[in-house]
């Protein structure tokens, strides 16, 4: 009884301090209810997943009104949500550049594809002798931020060659004809030439490899050119993310568009491979800025129920760009024309300077209320709204806060948090694993060890990868709708781990039994299993990469959202970077590469349980909001079930036991503290 009396007294005391957060960021039920005006809503299991605390008092005065901090609950409904015509126009404007981004991210598959080559004068019949073992790897889907790279890799035989490229070499067209190679498999014989003819399979008459003879001793320069775009993307995500959090999304987007036009068009005028690689680095840097800011703007424009759908539409538009690339290559015929054709559509986005506004959510989160007021009036004018429809009184509250100084935050502040940094690190590891292991599955399906006639054609490889990516996007929509963000990501990670482990273990077992004549197993059975596991792995790892990026955009607070996205996308870039590194070493270490990423999938499955569920929740605006984005169990608790561990406030109630023990001194002999008698 003493415990109950103290518990009641503690619940109603006027000077009671809020208890500290639990280890996983959870709050006691009373505090969770108190934080409901900030936009927290009950999740599917009945408990609120996001329980933000009121912002601490500023040094110069009280904190802003809770009404202004509740963007999804107050400001966005006042503007009409996504139902306003102006908001729909802005979302459409974020989809259009996704098509151009899709062109740029898969351009390496055409510009830097390794063609068949043979000594000039040796004849087309000997072309297969000069095929190198390097892969055909493009920029992947990193630039879009929603999916892993659909890379292309060499097959055992290149099949029929495409159109013959212009011969080139040190002696130009005056080089005397050289004898044909002695054997079809003698690669060294074709490297003794001074000039080569090329059979390009991508629909181009000439690409970067045939332009500057990047074969034999110069073949490593192709991989450096592939590195340059990826390294530019990695640095671009890290740097432009921090800049966008400090100066805003709109300036970073517009300046990135201007500079990608400059560097992208200059790439087409390159005079040597060194200039090409250097300019591709800066092109990738600017492409990262365009992609990241559009992703953040798309998320911040939408209400909770529409965020995933809007993001998936952008992914499908980028996939459409991937599907259109072979047609553009066949239409342009030359790599310089193709590069210019890929970059020139960005000229249309220059109009965004006068059309696209700054993110209103970011302005409100950083306390730039004067600029936010002007933008709200701009929204109401575009939507032809009546100012009297402001039922909750957003504008009067905004008028009171106009004198407040802006409070901008950098991503480095996340280091001092207790839960937020763990969530971001888990998603970085997931993104690294999903994008990195995708290369292993793609190489297993299209690599040397699988001899399938259908996959020995460039277009079959390319469209097979694009089809798997498209199917993965559609499956994600269904899985996330049923299981939520965390459940869907966990499902696809489990599929990735199973496909990887079965491919590493079961295929080796089948290969061992196939050596026995009475086993009834052949190499064809092993190849069929390998293709099946590879397709499942590419399908699942594509979803893992896309959901990791989207998940990070939802649980990272608005004040550092671009910085958090930059970290996750840069991690994905490091995962993708392992593919050209292994190809540069002529596939040495490929098996170890696959084993390491297979182990990472098992670690990720455990770490995913630490993440919160963000479906249907308001976006966190400040770091305290993101810090209390709490983790809930996968299965909802049963009605009446008590928590296994008491809250911090309940632990304090046990101090009443000492008083009860003291009061027990006045009880009759043999009576216990609760009035009972021992047996």
C-alpha positions, -999 to +999 in steps of 0.1 A: +000+000+000+029+023+007+041+017-028+007+026-043+004+058-022+038+069-033+031+061-069-001+082-068+017+110-052+046+109-077+021+110-106+004+142-094+032+161-079+035+196-092+073+197-093+079+163-107+107+161-132+104+140-163+122+107-160+152+100-182+148+080-214+153+043-213+181+025-230+162+021-263+149+057-262+114+047-249+094+070-226+070+062-198+034+062-209+026+095-192+054+113-210+044+097-243+009+111-240+023+145-232+044+146-263+014+137-286+009+173-298+043+171-316+029+147-341+035+113-324+009+087-333+002+053-321+018+026-343+002-006-355+010-023-322-009+003-302+023+020-288+036+053-302+068+047-321+078+084-322+078+102-288+096+135-292+103+155-262+096+193-261+126+212-274+149+227-247+146+263-240+167+285-262+193+307-247+175+339-258+140+330-248+114+302-247+113+275-273+090+279-304+053+270-302+046+233-304+021+241-331+049+252-354+071+223-346+043+199-355+047+202-393+029+171-403+000+177-379-005+215-383+014+232-411+010+206-438-028+202-433-032+240-434-015+240-468-038+212-481-013+183-477-006+167-510-040+177-523-029+212-531-023+217-568+010+235-562+024+206-541+014+181-568+033+203-593+064+203-571+063+165-567+060+161-605+090+184-609+111+160-587+102+131-608+113+145-642+151+148-634+150+111-622+148+101-659+179+121-667+196+107-636+188+072-649+206+081-682+237+093-664+240+064-639+240+037-666+261+055-691+293+036-681+278+004-694+279+020-729+308+045-728+333+021-711+321-013-723+350-036-733+345-044-770+359-073-789+392-064-805+417-079-829+448-069-848+440-047-878+441-069-909+436-101-889+399-103-899+367-104-880+369-142-874+397-138-849+380-111-829+372-133-799+409-138-792+412-102-779+385-102-754+397-093-720+385-105-687+374-072-674+338-066-666+313-042-680+303-022-650+284+010-650+277+037-624+249+016-611+218+029-594+237+048-566+229+081-582+192+076-576+197+065-540+169+040-542+185+008-554+217-012-559+236-011-591+224-034-619+259-041-632+269-060-662+297-086-663+315-106-690+304-140-702+324-169-713+320-161-749+311-127-763+290-140-792+285-122-824+302-088-824+284-056-829+293-030-856+329-027-863+345+004-847+370+026-864+405+012-862+429+032-842+464+029-829+498+045-829+503+042-866+467+052-875+454+040-909+490+036-924+498+006-903+505-025-925+482-055-921+493-080-895+488-117-896+459-133-879+464-147-844+475-183-843+448-195-818+414-182-808+424-183-771+458-166-774+451-132-759+488-122-759+491-124-797+466-096-802+485-074-777+516-075-800+499-052-825+502-015-829+466-010-842+433-027-836+399-030-850+369-032-826+336-049-825+314-029-802+283-046-789+264-017-773+250-001-805+279+025-807+303+028-836+330+041-812+333+043-775+360+055-750+379+022-752+381+021-790+388+059-791+420+057-771+429+020-774+423+011-738+432-026-743+460-049-733+485-028-712+462+001-711+431-018-700+436-007-664+427+029-674+391+017-681+387+008-644+402+041-633+376+059-655+349+038-637+364+046-603+363+083-611+325+085-614+320+064-582+345+083-561+329+116-573+295+103-562+309+093-528+325+127-521+295+145-536+271+128-512+292+135-482+299+172-490+267+183-506+246+167-478+263+188-452+260+219-474+223+213-480+216+210-442+234+244-436+224+265-466+193+248-478+182+223-504+174+247-532+209+264-536+226+230-537+202+216-563+205+246-586+243+249-584+246+212-589+225+214-620+246+243-634+279+225-628+268+191-640+259+208-673+294+223-674+314+192-665+291+168-683+293+186-717+331+190-712+334+153-708+322+149-744+351+172-755+379+151-737+411+148-756+425+119-736+415+094-710+430+114-682+409+144-690+379+121-693+384+105-659+390+138-642+359+154-656+338+123-648+348+127-611+333+162-611+303+150-630+297+124-604+301+150-576+274+172-591+252+143-599+253+134-563+241+168-553+212+167-577+201+132-566+204+138-529+186+172-528+157+159-550+154+128-527+152+150-496+128+175-512+105+147-523+104+132-488+098+166-471+069+176-494+048+145-487+025+136-458+033+103-439+010+081-460+024+092-494+061+092-488+069+057-499+047+058-530+062+091-542+097+077-538+089+044-556+075+064-586+108+082-588+126+049-588+105+035-615+112+067-636+149+061-632+144+025-642+127+038-673+158+058-681+178+026-678+155+008-702+158+036-727+196+038-727+202+011-754+179+029-778+197+062-772+231+045-778+218+030-811+204+064-821+236+085-812+261+059-826+291+078-811+301+081-774+306+119-776+271+124-790+256+100-764+273+119-736+260+152-748+225+137-753+225+124-717+235+158-702+216+182-723+182+174-708+194+189-675+190+223-693+153+220-686+159+219-649+175+254-650+139+266-649+137+253-614+155+285-603+123+304-607+098+275-601+111+254-572+110+269-537+131+261-507+119+232-484+093+248-461+098+219-436+135+227-434+128+264-429+105+256-400+128+231-384+158+256-385+136+284-371+138+306-402+102+317-396+104+349-416+113+331-448+088+304-439+060+330-436+067+343-471+067+307-485+034+298-467+018+329-483+032+318-516+017+284-512-017+298-502-016+321-532-007+293-556-034+270-542-059+299-541-066+291-504-086+313-480-065+325-451-094+321-428-091+283-432-063+284-407-083+268-380-053+258-358-039+293-359-006+286-376-001+321-389-007+339-356+018+317-339+042+323-367+039+360-363+051+357-327+083+339-337+095+361-366+123+376-344+138+343-335+173+336-348+179+305-371+193+274-355+211+253-381+227+219-373+255+199-389+255+161-392+285+159-367+261+167-339+247+132-342+278+119-325+266+132-292+232+114-294+223+081-277+201+063-303+201+083-335+237+075-344+230+038-339+201+039-363+223+057-390+252+033-385+229+003-389+215+017-421+250+025-434+260-011-429+228-024-446+234-001-475+270-011-479+261-048-477+231-046-501+250-026-528+282-046-524+267-081-525+246-072-556+278-074-576+285-109-564+251-121-575+253-103-609+287-118-616+274-153-607+245-150-632+264-133-660+300-143-652+324-169-665+312-198-645+276-198-659+274-207-696+239-199-707+235-189-743+208-163-735+232-145-711+260-143-736+244-113-753+250-077-741+213-067-744+201-099-726+225-091-697+213-055-696+176-061-698+178-090-674+193-068-648+168-040-655+139-065-653+150-077-619+153-042-607+118-034-619+103-065-602+121-057-570+106-022-569+071-036-574+077-063-547+089-036-523+056-017-526+037-048-516+061-059-488+062-024-472+025-020-473+020-053-454+051-055-432+061-019-428+096-004-433+115-025-408+096-057-415+101-054-453+138-046-449+142-076-426+124-099-451+146-088-481+178-091-460+169-126-449+163-135-486+196-120-495+214-140-468+197-173-478+205-168-515+242-160-506+247-189-482+230-214-505+251-202-534+283-205-515+275-238-497+250-258-517+267-252-551+300-263-538+283-295-524+266-301-558+299-295-576+316-321-553+289-347-560+288-340-597+324-354-599+311-388-592+298-406-623+270-423-603+257-392-587+234-383-616+243-346-612+260-326-640+273-291-644+240-280-660+222-287-627+248-266-608+244-238-634+206-238-630+209-235-593+234-208-596+212-187-619+182-192-596+201-181-564+216-152-583+183-139-595+168-142-560+199-124-546+199-096-571+161-092-565+165-090-527+197-070-525+182-044-548+153-040-523+177-039-494+197-010-509+165+010-518+148+005-484+180+014-465+182+048-482+145+055-478+145+043-442+173+067-434+154+096-450+125+089-427+142+085-393+168+112-397+156+146-384+149+174-409+178+196-396+204+169-407+184+148-432+207+155-461+237+147-441+223+114-429+213+105-465+248+114-476+263+090-452+241+061-462+246+068-499+283+071-495+284+038-478+265+023-507+292+039-530+319+021-511+300-012-515+297-006-553+334+004-555+344-032-546+332-044-581+357-025-603+385-031-577+380-069-581+378-066-619+410-046-619+427-075-602+413-099-628+386-113-605+411-123-578+396-124-544+360-127-557+351-157-535+364-140-504+345-109-514+313-129-515+320-146-482+326-113-464+294-098-476+275-130-468+287-127-432+276-090-432+241-100-442+238-121-410+251-092-389+225-069-406+196-092-398+204-089-361+210-051-362+178-045-381+159-054-349+173-023-333+156+001-358+123+018-352+092+015-374+085+047-393+054+038-413+026+063-408+047+084-384+055+121-387+090+130-397+113+140-369+122+177-372+149+182-346+176+160-331+156+154-299+127+142-320+150+118-338+166+107-306+133+095-292+122+077-324+118+046-304+120+009-312+089-013-309+087-051-310+079-067-344+048-083-330+023-061-311+020-069-273-011-087-262-038-069-243-030-066-206+006-078-210+029-060-186+064-049-197+093-071-187+113-042-173+098-014-152+102+022-163+126+046-146+098+061-126+086+027-113+121+019-102+120+049-079+088+036-063+107+007-048+123+032-024+090+029-004+100-005+007+124+011+032+095+031+047+073+000+048+101-019+066+103+009+092+066+010+096+067-028+101+084-022+135+050-012+149+032-043+136+024-073+158+050-099+162+052-123+133+033-100+109+049-091+075+050-057+059+019-064+039-001-076+069+003-113+064+017-139+088+043-165+080+032-201+077 
